[in-house]
Amino acid sequence: MIVGSGYSAANFGPDGTPAAPGTAWLYISGPVVVRRGPIDVIPDRAGSSIDMRVNGRRVLAERT
């Protein structure tokens, strides 16, 4: 549920009709399905990600 995010403060319905005093429009969607892929780590080997000049390691982990 997202309360108020992305909606105007004018409180108009989908056809432009304003809500009656003391009421508000409510927009609801059906169930949401989230599908996530596997995590990809770049680079995939530790040796490629180590910077010996500063004794640091940098990797990127992302998923679709």
Predicted model as a PDB file, atoms N, CA, C, CB and O in Angstrom, pLDDT in the B-factor column:
MODEL        1                                                                  
ATOM      1  N   MET A   1       0.846  -1.163   0.000  1.00 55.00           N  
ATOM      2  CA  MET A   1       0.000   0.000   0.000  1.00 55.00           C  
ATOM      3  C   MET A   1       0.897   1.234   0.000  1.00 55.00           C  
ATOM      4  CB  MET A   1      -0.965  -0.006   1.216  1.00 55.00           C  
ATOM      5  O   MET A   1       1.881   1.300   0.737  1.00 55.00           O  
ATOM      6  N   ILE A   2       0.548   2.201  -0.829  1.00 59.00           N  
ATOM      7  CA  ILE A   2       1.257   3.472  -0.872  1.00 59.00           C  
ATOM      8  C   ILE A   2       0.229   4.553  -0.596  1.00 59.00           C  
ATOM      9  CB  ILE A   2       1.985   3.698  -2.253  1.00 59.00           C  
ATOM     10  O   ILE A   2      -0.709   4.734  -1.372  1.00 59.00           O  
ATOM     11  N   VAL A   3       0.396   5.253   0.474  1.00 62.00           N  
ATOM     12  CA  VAL A   3      -0.577   6.261   0.861  1.00 62.00           C  
ATOM     13  C   VAL A   3      -0.130   7.630   0.354  1.00 62.00           C  
ATOM     14  CB  VAL A   3      -0.764   6.280   2.394  1.00 62.00           C  
ATOM     15  O   VAL A   3       0.909   8.145   0.768  1.00 62.00           O  
ATOM     16  N   GLY A   4      -0.916   8.210  -0.539  1.00 59.00           N  
ATOM     17  CA  GLY A   4      -0.681   9.569  -0.981  1.00 59.00           C  
ATOM     18  C   GLY A   4       0.427   9.757  -2.003  1.00 59.00           C  
ATOM     19  O   GLY A   4       0.509  10.831  -2.599  1.00 59.00           O  
ATOM     20  N   SER A   5       1.264   8.792  -2.231  1.00 58.00           N  
ATOM     21  CA  SER A   5       2.386   8.974  -3.142  1.00 58.00           C  
ATOM     22  C   SER A   5       1.906   8.999  -4.586  1.00 58.00           C  
ATOM     23  CB  SER A   5       3.422   7.865  -2.947  1.00 58.00           C  
ATOM     24  O   SER A   5       1.247   8.065  -5.043  1.00 58.00           O  
ATOM     25  N   GLY A   6       2.232  10.059  -5.295  1.00 59.00           N  
ATOM     26  CA  GLY A   6       1.890  10.157  -6.704  1.00 59.00           C  
ATOM     27  C   GLY A   6       0.483  10.647  -6.996  1.00 59.00           C  
ATOM     28  O   GLY A   6       0.106  10.757  -8.163  1.00 59.00           O  
ATOM     29  N   TYR A   7      -0.294  10.940  -5.980  1.00 59.00           N  
ATOM     30  CA  TYR A   7      -1.644  11.431  -6.201  1.00 59.00           C  
ATOM     31  C   TYR A   7      -1.698  12.919  -5.882  1.00 59.00           C  
ATOM     32  CB  TYR A   7      -2.663  10.648  -5.344  1.00 59.00           C  
ATOM     33  O   TYR A   7      -0.964  13.404  -5.020  1.00 59.00           O  
ATOM     34  N   SER A   8      -2.560  13.631  -6.573  1.00 60.00           N  
ATOM     35  CA  SER A   8      -2.643  15.072  -6.327  1.00 60.00           C  
ATOM     36  C   SER A   8      -3.420  15.343  -5.043  1.00 60.00           C  
ATOM     37  CB  SER A   8      -3.309  15.794  -7.521  1.00 60.00           C  
ATOM     38  O   SER A   8      -4.246  14.539  -4.612  1.00 60.00           O  
ATOM     39  N   ALA A   9      -3.138  16.470  -4.459  1.00 66.00           N  
ATOM     40  CA  ALA A   9      -3.845  16.871  -3.232  1.00 66.00           C  
ATOM     41  C   ALA A   9      -5.250  17.360  -3.544  1.00 66.00           C  
ATOM     42  CB  ALA A   9      -3.063  17.968  -2.494  1.00 66.00           C  
ATOM     43  O   ALA A   9      -6.038  17.596  -2.628  1.00 66.00           O  
ATOM     44  N   ALA A  10      -5.582  17.520  -4.846  1.00 72.00           N  
ATOM     45  CA  ALA A  10      -6.893  18.041  -5.226  1.00 72.00           C  
ATOM     46  C   ALA A  10      -8.010  17.029  -4.956  1.00 72.00           C  
ATOM     47  CB  ALA A  10      -6.892  18.431  -6.700  1.00 72.00           C  
ATOM     48  O   ALA A  10      -9.171  17.424  -4.850  1.00 72.00           O  
ATOM     49  N   ASN A  11      -7.692  15.735  -4.843  1.00 80.00           N  
ATOM     50  CA  ASN A  11      -8.646  14.690  -4.492  1.00 80.00           C  
ATOM     51  C   ASN A  11      -9.760  14.532  -5.535  1.00 80.00           C  
ATOM     52  CB  ASN A  11      -9.254  14.988  -3.138  1.00 80.00           C  
ATOM     53  O   ASN A  11     -10.945  14.513  -5.200  1.00 80.00           O  
ATOM     54  N   PHE A  12      -9.356  14.420  -6.799  1.00 83.00           N  
ATOM     55  CA  PHE A  12     -10.308  14.200  -7.885  1.00 83.00           C  
ATOM     56  C   PHE A  12     -10.335  12.727  -8.265  1.00 83.00           C  
ATOM     57  CB  PHE A  12      -9.951  15.065  -9.109  1.00 83.00           C  
ATOM     58  O   PHE A  12      -9.318  12.040  -8.181  1.00 83.00           O  
ATOM     59  N   GLY A  13     -11.494  12.248  -8.680  1.00 83.00           N  
ATOM     60  CA  GLY A  13     -11.658  10.872  -9.125  1.00 83.00           C  
ATOM     61  C   GLY A  13     -11.136  10.674 -10.532  1.00 83.00           C  
ATOM     62  O   GLY A  13     -10.656  11.627 -11.148  1.00 83.00           O  
ATOM     63  N   PRO A  14     -11.217   9.457 -11.060  1.00 82.00           N  
ATOM     64  CA  PRO A  14     -10.689   9.167 -12.393  1.00 82.00           C  
ATOM     65  C   PRO A  14     -11.384   9.937 -13.512  1.00 82.00           C  
ATOM     66  CB  PRO A  14     -10.801   7.700 -12.665  1.00 82.00           C  
ATOM     67  O   PRO A  14     -10.793  10.168 -14.567  1.00 82.00           O  
ATOM     68  N   ASP A  15     -12.618  10.330 -13.291  1.00 89.00           N  
ATOM     69  CA  ASP A  15     -13.332  11.104 -14.322  1.00 89.00           C  
ATOM     70  C   ASP A  15     -13.285  12.610 -14.058  1.00 89.00           C  
ATOM     71  CB  ASP A  15     -14.786  10.647 -14.401  1.00 89.00           C  
ATOM     72  O   ASP A  15     -13.965  13.381 -14.735  1.00 89.00           O  
ATOM     73  N   GLY A  16     -12.482  13.028 -13.076  1.00 85.00           N  
ATOM     74  CA  GLY A  16     -12.341  14.445 -12.767  1.00 85.00           C  
ATOM     75  C   GLY A  16     -13.324  14.962 -11.742  1.00 85.00           C  
ATOM     76  O   GLY A  16     -13.306  16.150 -11.418  1.00 85.00           O  
ATOM     77  N   THR A  17     -14.185  14.096 -11.221  1.00 88.00           N  
ATOM     78  CA  THR A  17     -15.172  14.493 -10.221  1.00 88.00           C  
ATOM     79  C   THR A  17     -14.494  14.662  -8.865  1.00 88.00           C  
ATOM     80  CB  THR A  17     -16.314  13.453 -10.132  1.00 88.00           C  
ATOM     81  O   THR A  17     -13.802  13.750  -8.413  1.00 88.00           O  
ATOM     82  N   PRO A  18     -14.677  15.803  -8.206  1.00 88.00           N  
ATOM     83  CA  PRO A  18     -14.080  15.957  -6.878  1.00 88.00           C  
ATOM     84  C   PRO A  18     -14.819  15.106  -5.848  1.00 88.00           C  
ATOM     85  CB  PRO A  18     -14.092  17.435  -6.450  1.00 88.00           C  
ATOM     86  O   PRO A  18     -16.016  14.848  -5.975  1.00 88.00           O  
ATOM     87  N   ALA A  19     -14.088  14.682  -4.839  1.00 86.00           N  
ATOM     88  CA  ALA A  19     -14.705  13.902  -3.753  1.00 86.00           C  
ATOM     89  C   ALA A  19     -15.606  14.805  -2.930  1.00 86.00           C  
ATOM     90  CB  ALA A  19     -13.622  13.245  -2.846  1.00 86.00           C  
ATOM     91  O   ALA A  19     -15.349  16.002  -2.798  1.00 86.00           O  
ATOM     92  N   ALA A  20     -16.648  14.234  -2.387  1.00 89.00           N  
ATOM     93  CA  ALA A  20     -17.571  14.992  -1.527  1.00 89.00           C  
ATOM     94  C   ALA A  20     -16.830  15.436  -0.265  1.00 89.00           C  
ATOM     95  CB  ALA A  20     -18.830  14.131  -1.155  1.00 89.00           C  
ATOM     96  O   ALA A  20     -15.867  14.787   0.141  1.00 89.00           O  
ATOM     97  N   PRO A  21     -17.260  16.522   0.352  1.00 88.00           N  
ATOM     98  CA  PRO A  21     -16.609  16.977   1.589  1.00 88.00           C  
ATOM     99  C   PRO A  21     -16.570  15.867   2.645  1.00 88.00           C  
ATOM    100  CB  PRO A  21     -17.339  18.210   2.152  1.00 88.00           C  
ATOM    101  O   PRO A  21     -17.562  15.173   2.868  1.00 88.00           O  
ATOM    102  N   GLY A  22     -15.417  15.714   3.284  1.00 86.00           N  
ATOM    103  CA  GLY A  22     -15.243  14.694   4.313  1.00 86.00           C  
ATOM    104  C   GLY A  22     -14.925  13.314   3.774  1.00 86.00           C  
ATOM    105  O   GLY A  22     -14.783  12.372   4.554  1.00 86.00           O  
ATOM    106  N   THR A  23     -14.806  13.164   2.434  1.00 86.00           N  
ATOM    107  CA  THR A  23     -14.479  11.871   1.840  1.00 86.00           C  
ATOM    108  C   THR A  23     -13.228  12.008   0.975  1.00 86.00           C  
ATOM    109  CB  THR A  23     -15.669  11.331   1.001  1.00 86.00           C  
ATOM    110  O   THR A  23     -12.746  13.114   0.730  1.00 86.00           O  
ATOM    111  N   ALA A  24     -12.715  10.877   0.520  1.00 81.00           N  
ATOM    112  CA  ALA A  24     -11.527  10.881  -0.336  1.00 81.00           C  
ATOM    113  C   ALA A  24     -11.626   9.745  -1.334  1.00 81.00           C  
ATOM    114  CB  ALA A  24     -10.229  10.758   0.505  1.00 81.00           C  
ATOM    115  O   ALA A  24     -12.265   8.724  -1.077  1.00 81.00           O  
ATOM    116  N   TRP A  25     -10.982   9.937  -2.481  1.00 80.00           N  
ATOM    117  CA  TRP A  25     -10.919   8.863  -3.474  1.00 80.00           C  
ATOM    118  C   TRP A  25      -9.867   7.859  -3.039  1.00 80.00           C  
ATOM    119  CB  TRP A  25     -10.599   9.420  -4.895  1.00 80.00           C  
ATOM    120  O   TRP A  25      -8.852   8.227  -2.448  1.00 80.00           O  
ATOM    121  N   LEU A  26     -10.116   6.584  -3.336  1.00 78.00           N  
ATOM    122  CA  LEU A  26      -9.191   5.511  -2.995  1.00 78.00           C  
ATOM    123  C   LEU A  26      -8.958   4.689  -4.240  1.00 78.00           C  
ATOM    124  CB  LEU A  26      -9.733   4.629  -1.830  1.00 78.00           C  
ATOM    125  O   LEU A  26      -9.912   4.247  -4.881  1.00 78.00           O  
ATOM    126  N   TYR A  27      -7.704   4.480  -4.592  1.00 75.00           N  
ATOM    127  CA  TYR A  27      -7.353   3.669  -5.759  1.00 75.00           C  
ATOM    128  C   TYR A  27      -6.730   2.373  -5.271  1.00 75.00           C  
ATOM    129  CB  TYR A  27      -6.379   4.433  -6.716  1.00 75.00           C  
ATOM    130  O   TYR A  27      -5.815   2.388  -4.447  1.00 75.00           O  
ATOM    131  N   ILE A  28      -7.225   1.256  -5.777  1.00 79.00           N  
ATOM    132  CA  ILE A  28      -6.767  -0.057  -5.326  1.00 79.00           C  
ATOM    133  C   ILE A  28      -6.428  -0.905  -6.544  1.00 79.00           C  
ATOM    134  CB  ILE A  28      -7.846  -0.759  -4.445  1.00 79.00           C  
ATOM    135  O   ILE A  28      -7.131  -0.867  -7.553  1.00 79.00           O  
ATOM    136  N   SER A  29      -5.344  -1.671  -6.443  1.00 79.00           N  
ATOM    137  CA  SER A  29      -4.993  -2.614  -7.512  1.00 79.00           C  
ATOM    138  C   SER A  29      -5.198  -4.032  -6.995  1.00 79.00           C  
ATOM    139  CB  SER A  29      -3.516  -2.405  -7.997  1.00 79.00           C  
ATOM    140  O   SER A  29      -5.417  -4.253  -5.804  1.00 79.00           O  
ATOM    141  N   GLY A  30      -5.123  -4.961  -7.892  1.00 83.00           N  
ATOM    142  CA  GLY A  30      -5.197  -6.365  -7.504  1.00 83.00           C  
ATOM    143  C   GLY A  30      -3.887  -6.808  -6.867  1.00 83.00           C  
ATOM    144  O   GLY A  30      -2.994  -5.988  -6.650  1.00 83.00           O  
ATOM    145  N   PRO A  31      -3.765  -8.102  -6.564  1.00 87.00           N  
ATOM    146  CA  PRO A  31      -2.534  -8.610  -5.963  1.00 87.00           C  
ATOM    147  C   PRO A  31      -1.328  -8.317  -6.866  1.00 87.00           C  
ATOM    148  CB  PRO A  31      -2.652 -10.126  -5.701  1.00 87.00           C  
ATOM    149  O   PRO A  31      -1.422  -8.366  -8.093  1.00 87.00           O  
ATOM    150  N   VAL A  32      -0.219  -8.018  -6.240  1.00 84.00           N  
ATOM    151  CA  VAL A  32       1.024  -7.729  -6.956  1.00 84.00           C  
ATOM    152  C   VAL A  32       1.945  -8.930  -6.844  1.00 84.00           C  
ATOM    153  CB  VAL A  32       1.715  -6.450  -6.399  1.00 84.00           C  
ATOM    154  O   VAL A  32       2.142  -9.472  -5.756  1.00 84.00           O  
ATOM    155  N   VAL A  33       2.508  -9.345  -7.970  1.00 90.00           N  
ATOM    156  CA  VAL A  33       3.444 -10.470  -7.985  1.00 90.00           C  
ATOM    157  C   VAL A  33       4.830  -9.919  -8.293  1.00 90.00           C  
ATOM    158  CB  VAL A  33       3.020 -11.562  -9.035  1.00 90.00           C  
ATOM    159  O   VAL A  33       5.013  -9.182  -9.262  1.00 90.00           O  
ATOM    160  N   VAL A  34       5.801 -10.280  -7.466  1.00 90.00           N  
ATOM    161  CA  VAL A  34       7.179  -9.848  -7.674  1.00 90.00           C  
ATOM    162  C   VAL A  34       8.000 -11.064  -8.057  1.00 90.00           C  
ATOM    163  CB  VAL A  34       7.761  -9.153  -6.402  1.00 90.00           C  
ATOM    164  O   VAL A  34       8.020 -12.071  -7.348  1.00 90.00           O  
ATOM    165  N   ARG A  35       8.675 -10.953  -9.186  1.00 93.00           N  
ATOM    166  CA  ARG A  35       9.559 -12.039  -9.628  1.00 93.00           C  
ATOM    167  C   ARG A  35      10.969 -11.497  -9.655  1.00 93.00           C  
ATOM    168  CB  ARG A  35       9.142 -12.600 -11.037  1.00 93.00           C  
ATOM    169  O   ARG A  35      11.230 -10.441 -10.231  1.00 93.00           O  
ATOM    170  N   ARG A  36      11.880 -12.226  -9.026  1.00 94.00           N  
ATOM    171  CA  ARG A  36      13.271 -11.796  -8.988  1.00 94.00           C  
ATOM    172  C   ARG A  36      14.156 -12.884  -9.569  1.00 94.00           C  
ATOM    173  CB  ARG A  36      13.705 -11.454  -7.547  1.00 94.00           C  
ATOM    174  O   ARG A  36      13.934 -14.074  -9.344  1.00 94.00           O  
ATOM    175  N   GLY A  37      15.138 -12.467 -10.304  1.00 94.00           N  
ATOM    176  CA  GLY A  37      16.095 -13.395 -10.878  1.00 94.00           C  
ATOM    177  C   GLY A  37      17.226 -13.666  -9.908  1.00 94.00           C  
ATOM    178  O   GLY A  37      17.232 -13.139  -8.796  1.00 94.00           O  
ATOM    179  N   PRO A  38      18.171 -14.473 -10.314  1.00 95.00           N  
ATOM    180  CA  PRO A  38      19.316 -14.757  -9.443  1.00 95.00           C  
ATOM    181  C   PRO A  38      20.219 -13.526  -9.300  1.00 95.00           C  
ATOM    182  CB  PRO A  38      20.126 -15.947  -9.998  1.00 95.00           C  
ATOM    183  O   PRO A  38      20.190 -12.623 -10.136  1.00 95.00           O  
ATOM    184  N   ILE A  39      21.012 -13.504  -8.240  1.00 94.00           N  
ATOM    185  CA  ILE A  39      21.936 -12.396  -8.017  1.00 94.00           C  
ATOM    186  C   ILE A  39      23.174 -12.601  -8.883  1.00 94.00           C  
ATOM    187  CB  ILE A  39      22.323 -12.282  -6.513  1.00 94.00           C  
ATOM    188  O   ILE A  39      23.787 -13.668  -8.862  1.00 94.00           O  
ATOM    189  N   ASP A  40      23.535 -11.570  -9.644  1.00 93.00           N  
ATOM    190  CA  ASP A  40      24.759 -11.573 -10.442  1.00 93.00           C  
ATOM    191  C   ASP A  40      25.781 -10.705  -9.733  1.00 93.00           C  
ATOM    192  CB  ASP A  40      24.499 -11.064 -11.900  1.00 93.00           C  
ATOM    193  O   ASP A  40      25.511  -9.545  -9.422  1.00 93.00           O  
ATOM    194  N   VAL A  41      26.964 -11.270  -9.475  1.00 91.00           N  
ATOM    195  CA  VAL A  41      28.048 -10.534  -8.830  1.00 91.00           C  
ATOM    196  C   VAL A  41      29.105 -10.261  -9.881  1.00 91.00           C  
ATOM    197  CB  VAL A  41      28.647 -11.325  -7.614  1.00 91.00           C  
ATOM    198  O   VAL A  41      29.574 -11.182 -10.551  1.00 91.00           O  
ATOM    199  N   ILE A  42      29.488  -8.979 -10.032  1.00 92.00           N  
ATOM    200  CA  ILE A  42      30.439  -8.576 -11.050  1.00 92.00           C  
ATOM    201  C   ILE A  42      31.587  -7.836 -10.369  1.00 92.00           C  
ATOM    202  CB  ILE A  42      29.760  -7.688 -12.137  1.00 92.00           C  
ATOM    203  O   ILE A  42      31.313  -6.865  -9.664  1.00 92.00           O  
ATOM    204  N   PRO A  43      32.826  -8.218 -10.525  1.00 90.00           N  
ATOM    205  CA  PRO A  43      33.285  -9.412 -11.225  1.00 90.00           C  
ATOM    206  C   PRO A  43      33.004 -10.662 -10.410  1.00 90.00           C  
ATOM    207  CB  PRO A  43      34.775  -9.312 -11.532  1.00 90.00           C  
ATOM    208  O   PRO A  43      32.834 -10.604  -9.192  1.00 90.00           O  
ATOM    209  N   ASP A  44      32.959 -11.769 -11.088  1.00 84.00           N  
ATOM    210  CA  ASP A  44      32.574 -13.024 -10.422  1.00 84.00           C  
ATOM    211  C   ASP A  44      33.727 -13.708  -9.697  1.00 84.00           C  
ATOM    212  CB  ASP A  44      31.997 -13.978 -11.432  1.00 84.00           C  
ATOM    213  O   ASP A  44      33.519 -14.743  -9.065  1.00 84.00           O  
ATOM    214  N   ARG A  45      34.936 -13.159  -9.769  1.00 83.00           N  
ATOM    215  CA  ARG A  45      36.080 -13.725  -9.041  1.00 83.00           C  
ATOM    216  C   ARG A  45      36.675 -12.664  -8.133  1.00 83.00           C  
ATOM    217  CB  ARG A  45      37.157 -14.268 -10.022  1.00 83.00           C  
ATOM    218  O   ARG A  45      36.727 -11.490  -8.499  1.00 83.00           O  
ATOM    219  N   ALA A  46      37.122 -13.063  -6.960  1.00 81.00           N  
ATOM    220  CA  ALA A  46      37.659 -12.114  -5.982  1.00 81.00           C  
ATOM    221  C   ALA A  46      38.900 -11.408  -6.511  1.00 81.00           C  
ATOM    222  CB  ALA A  46      37.988 -12.830  -4.675  1.00 81.00           C  
ATOM    223  O   ALA A  46      39.063 -10.212  -6.269  1.00 81.00           O  
ATOM    224  N   GLY A  47      39.774 -12.101  -7.219  1.00 84.00           N  
ATOM    225  CA  GLY A  47      41.025 -11.510  -7.691  1.00 84.00           C  
ATOM    226  C   GLY A  47      40.817 -10.315  -8.598  1.00 84.00           C  
ATOM    227  O   GLY A  47      41.613  -9.376  -8.566  1.00 84.00           O  
ATOM    228  N   SER A  48      39.788 -10.326  -9.391  1.00 86.00           N  
ATOM    229  CA  SER A  48      39.522  -9.223 -10.322  1.00 86.00           C  
ATOM    230  C   SER A  48      38.984  -7.980  -9.628  1.00 86.00           C  
ATOM    231  CB  SER A  48      38.542  -9.667 -11.378  1.00 86.00           C  
ATOM    232  O   SER A  48      39.005  -6.895 -10.209  1.00 86.00           O  
ATOM    233  N   SER A  49      38.506  -8.117  -8.410  1.00 89.00           N  
ATOM    234  CA  SER A  49      37.874  -6.986  -7.731  1.00 89.00           C  
ATOM    235  C   SER A  49      38.772  -6.313  -6.699  1.00 89.00           C  
ATOM    236  CB  SER A  49      36.616  -7.443  -7.064  1.00 89.00           C  
ATOM    237  O   SER A  49      38.368  -5.321  -6.092  1.00 89.00           O  
ATOM    238  N   ILE A  50      39.964  -6.822  -6.491  1.00 90.00           N  
ATOM    239  CA  ILE A  50      40.851  -6.287  -5.454  1.00 90.00           C  
ATOM    240  C   ILE A  50      41.750  -5.201  -6.040  1.00 90.00           C  
ATOM    241  CB  ILE A  50      41.707  -7.417  -4.829  1.00 90.00           C  
ATOM    242  O   ILE A  50      42.365  -5.388  -7.090  1.00 90.00           O  
ATOM    243  N   ASP A  51      41.817  -4.067  -5.350  1.00 89.00           N  
ATOM    244  CA  ASP A  51      42.725  -2.978  -5.714  1.00 89.00           C  
ATOM    245  C   ASP A  51      43.811  -2.938  -4.652  1.00 89.00           C  
ATOM    246  CB  ASP A  51      41.971  -1.588  -5.827  1.00 89.00           C  
ATOM    247  O   ASP A  51      43.598  -2.414  -3.558  1.00 89.00           O  
ATOM    248  N   MET A  52      44.973  -3.489  -4.971  1.00 89.00           N  
ATOM    249  CA  MET A  52      46.059  -3.594  -3.983  1.00 89.00           C  
ATOM    250  C   MET A  52      46.680  -2.242  -3.647  1.00 89.00           C  
ATOM    251  CB  MET A  52      47.140  -4.531  -4.498  1.00 89.00           C  
ATOM    252  O   MET A  52      47.334  -2.107  -2.613  1.00 89.00           O  
ATOM    253  N   ARG A  53      46.487  -1.238  -4.504  1.00 92.00           N  
ATOM    254  CA  ARG A  53      47.052   0.089  -4.215  1.00 92.00           C  
ATOM    255  C   ARG A  53      46.423   0.711  -2.985  1.00 92.00           C  
ATOM    256  CB  ARG A  53      46.867   1.019  -5.407  1.00 92.00           C  
ATOM    257  O   ARG A  53      47.095   1.415  -2.232  1.00 92.00           O  
ATOM    258  N   VAL A  54      45.132   0.458  -2.771  1.00 94.00           N  
ATOM    259  CA  VAL A  54      44.434   1.059  -1.630  1.00 94.00           C  
ATOM    260  C   VAL A  54      43.885   0.007  -0.666  1.00 94.00           C  
ATOM    261  CB  VAL A  54      43.298   1.943  -2.124  1.00 94.00           C  
ATOM    262  O   VAL A  54      43.151   0.332   0.267  1.00 94.00           O  
ATOM    263  N   ASN A  55      44.248  -1.257  -0.901  1.00 92.00           N  
ATOM    264  CA  ASN A  55      43.803  -2.361  -0.059  1.00 92.00           C  
ATOM    265  C   ASN A  55      42.274  -2.400   0.041  1.00 92.00           C  
ATOM    266  CB  ASN A  55      44.422  -2.244   1.339  1.00 92.00           C  
ATOM    267  O   ASN A  55      41.706  -2.489   1.129  1.00 92.00           O  
ATOM    268  N   GLY A  56      41.632  -2.331  -1.119  1.00 92.00           N  
ATOM    269  CA  GLY A  56      40.172  -2.334  -1.146  1.00 92.00           C  
ATOM    270  C   GLY A  56      39.639  -3.328  -2.163  1.00 92.00           C  
ATOM    271  O   GLY A  56      40.377  -3.850  -2.999  1.00 92.00           O  
ATOM    272  N   ARG A  57      38.373  -3.571  -2.074  1.00 90.00           N  
ATOM    273  CA  ARG A  57      37.701  -4.487  -2.984  1.00 90.00           C  
ATOM    274  C   ARG A  57      36.395  -3.845  -3.405  1.00 90.00           C  
ATOM    275  CB  ARG A  57      37.459  -5.881  -2.325  1.00 90.00           C  
ATOM    276  O   ARG A  57      35.677  -3.285  -2.577  1.00 90.00           O  
ATOM    277  N   ARG A  58      36.083  -3.924  -4.690  1.00 91.00           N  
ATOM    278  CA  ARG A  58      34.852  -3.327  -5.193  1.00 91.00           C  
ATOM    279  C   ARG A  58      34.147  -4.352  -6.080  1.00 91.00           C  
ATOM    280  CB  ARG A  58      35.142  -2.005  -5.979  1.00 91.00           C  
ATOM    281  O   ARG A  58      34.724  -4.883  -7.028  1.00 91.00           O  
ATOM    282  N   VAL A  59      32.885  -4.612  -5.745  1.00 93.00           N  
ATOM    283  CA  VAL A  59      32.048  -5.524  -6.539  1.00 93.00           C  
ATOM    284  C   VAL A  59      30.664  -4.899  -6.709  1.00 93.00           C  
ATOM    285  CB  VAL A  59      31.940  -6.938  -5.857  1.00 93.00           C  
ATOM    286  O   VAL A  59      30.277  -3.982  -5.985  1.00 93.00           O  
ATOM    287  N   LEU A  60      29.945  -5.423  -7.682  1.00 93.00           N  
ATOM    288  CA  LEU A  60      28.569  -4.997  -7.910  1.00 93.00           C  
ATOM    289  C   LEU A  60      27.704  -6.248  -7.872  1.00 93.00           C  
ATOM    290  CB  LEU A  60      28.413  -4.224  -9.279  1.00 93.00           C  
ATOM    291  O   LEU A  60      27.982  -7.226  -8.566  1.00 93.00           O  
ATOM    292  N   ALA A  61      26.654  -6.213  -7.058  1.00 93.00           N  
ATOM    293  CA  ALA A  61      25.690  -7.321  -6.996  1.00 93.00           C  
ATOM    294  C   ALA A  61      24.338  -6.761  -7.428  1.00 93.00           C  
ATOM    295  CB  ALA A  61      25.615  -7.961  -5.538  1.00 93.00           C  
ATOM    296  O   ALA A  61      23.846  -5.787  -6.858  1.00 93.00           O  
ATOM    297  N   GLU A  62      23.745  -7.389  -8.441  1.00 94.00           N  
ATOM    298  CA  GLU A  62      22.457  -6.906  -8.934  1.00 94.00           C  
ATOM    299  C   GLU A  62      21.574  -8.068  -9.349  1.00 94.00           C  
ATOM    300  CB  GLU A  62      22.654  -5.946 -10.111  1.00 94.00           C  
ATOM    301  O   GLU A  62      22.054  -9.174  -9.596  1.00 94.00           O  
ATOM    302  N   ARG A  63      20.298  -7.806  -9.422  1.00 92.00           N  
ATOM    303  CA  ARG A  63      19.356  -8.816  -9.900  1.00 92.00           C  
ATOM    304  C   ARG A  63      18.237  -8.131 -10.673  1.00 92.00           C  
ATOM    305  CB  ARG A  63      18.781  -9.648  -8.719  1.00 92.00           C  
ATOM    306  O   ARG A  63      17.894  -6.977 -10.419  1.00 92.00           O  
ATOM    307  N   THR A  64      17.692  -8.858 -11.603  1.00 89.00           N  
ATOM    308  CA  THR A  64      16.596  -8.344 -12.403  1.00 89.00           C  
ATOM    309  C   THR A  64      15.286  -8.581 -11.677  1.00 89.00           C  
ATOM    310  CB  THR A  64      16.575  -8.998 -13.793  1.00 89.00           C  
ATOM    311  O   THR A  64      14.225  -8.218 -12.184  1.00 89.00           O  
TER     312      THR A  64                                                      
ENDMDL                                                                          
END                                                                             
